[in-house]
C-alpha cells in the first residue's frame, strides 16, 4: 500500500553539473519498497510544478538497527529535476510510494546482468544489494556519454558487482553503446542468466532485441510521462503484446514500470 | 435523518459533496488500496463506450502552468467488461458509483443506458457529451443545444436512473446547455469538462500531445469554471455538480457558494490521492467556523449584496 510522506532531505550529493543523489528520510516507504519500484515526487509546494514526477528508488538507506529511507538518482532536465538538484538538507520532498511492479530478482545459480544507460542506473543500487544478499553473481553493464557521467562505480564494485562499461566518447570502457560489450558477453556466456535493463527507450529496445537474439529474458524498467502513478489517469501507457494477441496499451505505473522486454511493441515508439 | 455533510442530487443522496471525477480515478478500484471508496460522496467511472477502445498514442499529457493538458482518447474496457469485472468490486467496496457513458450516436447512449439500468450497483449515469479529445465522444451533442436536448431526452425515456449530462465549457453560453439539459429531463448537470487547449515544444516544433490538442484541467481553469457554475445556477433549477481545478476545501466551498450542490475533484487527485479526507476536514472546519449546520446551506449562498455602491450612476 502506498503512503504519502513529507520526507526530509538528509543529504544531496551533486555528482556532476547535471546528476545528483538525494537521500530522503522516509522509512515507511523504504521499508515496503522492492527493487524496481518507484515513488511519485513533488519537491515544492504550490502549483509549479503541479504534478508529481516518477523516480525509481535508487538506494535503500540503512543503519545498524533498521531502515532510514531511500535515495533517488536524478538528472537535471526539467522543473522537478532542477528542484531536486538544488535541494538542501532539511528541505522537504513529498513522496508517494512505493508504487509499481518490482523486478523479479533471481537466485543462484542463475546470474543477474544489470544493464544501465545514463540515469537508467536509477533502479539498480537497490537491485544489486538485494541480488548480492541472495548470493546471486551480478554484473553491471553501464553505458554513459563519458567517464565523467559514470557514477557509483566504487559503490557497486565494493559490493562485489562486476562492472563493464561503455562510453560514447570512449573515455571509459568500450566506445559506443552499452550493447557492444553486452552482446560480446552474451556470445560467451554459458550459464543461466536473467537481464535487467533501464535507460532510454531506444536502448531498452536494443537490449531487448539483443537478449532475444541470444535466447535470454530481459526485464526492462520503462519511463513514460506519468500523471498519477496510481492507475488513475491513463497517461503513461505503453504498447504491449501478450499471448500473441494484438498490441494494446497498458499503464506503465501499475502494469510496470518493469516489463518483460519481449512483450513491449518497441516499433510503436514515437519517431525521433 | 440528514447529516451535516450529506447532499441531495435529484433522487440521489450522497454522504458528502465530494465525487471523484471521470477519467481521473480509473474505474475506482485502482484507488481501493489507498482510499476507502465508501467514504467518498461518489465516484464517476472513466468514460465508457459500448466497446473497448485503445485511446490515443502517447504523449497523452503535458503539464502547463498550474494545470495539465490531456488527450487520453477515452481508452477503456467497454461497458460489458466494466459490469462484469469492476462493478461487483465497487459494490463490495461500498462505492456510490456514477457511470460516465459516451456514444458516437444517440442509439449508443440509449443502449448504454439500457444496459446499465439493468446492472446492479449503478447510482446514476453521467452523460459524457463534452470530451474534447475524440470526435465521436459526444462533443457533437454537447456543442449543439438540440443535440444536448435530444441525447438527454432519449436516455430519459429508457432509464429511471438519475441522469447527469456533463457539459463542455467550449461553448459561448454554457447556461443555455444547462437549460437544454433540464428541458430534456436531466436530474442534474455536471460542469465543466476540460477546456480545449494546446501546447507546443518550441525546441522540436512538435505539439506536446500526439493528438495535437487536448483538454486543460487543474487550478488554472478554476475561476472560469466557478463563473460557469454561477451562470448555470441562475439558469436552471436542477442541481449542479461543479468541478474545475479544485485542490483544497476552500476551492470546493467556492463552487458550492457559486451554486454547486456537490463537486468533483480530478487533477488534484493525481497530485494527492489522499486529498479526500483533507478537503472534507477543510469543509467541516469552515462550517464550524461560520456556523453552517448543513453543507446544503452553502449551495448558492453567494453574497452579492455588499458590493461597493456604484458611484457613477447611469
Interface residues (C-beta under 8 A of the other chain):
Chain A: X1 X2 X4 X42 X47 X48 X49 X50 X51 X52 X96 X224 X225 X227 X228 X230 X231 X232 X233 X234 X235 X236 X237 X238 X248 X249 X254 X268 X270 X272
Chain B: X23 X24 X25 X26 X30 X31 X33 X34 X46 X54 X55 X57 X58 X59 X60 X61 X62 X63 X65 X66 X67 X68 X70 X72 X75 X204 X210 X218 X219 X247 X267 X269 X270 X271 X272 X273 X274
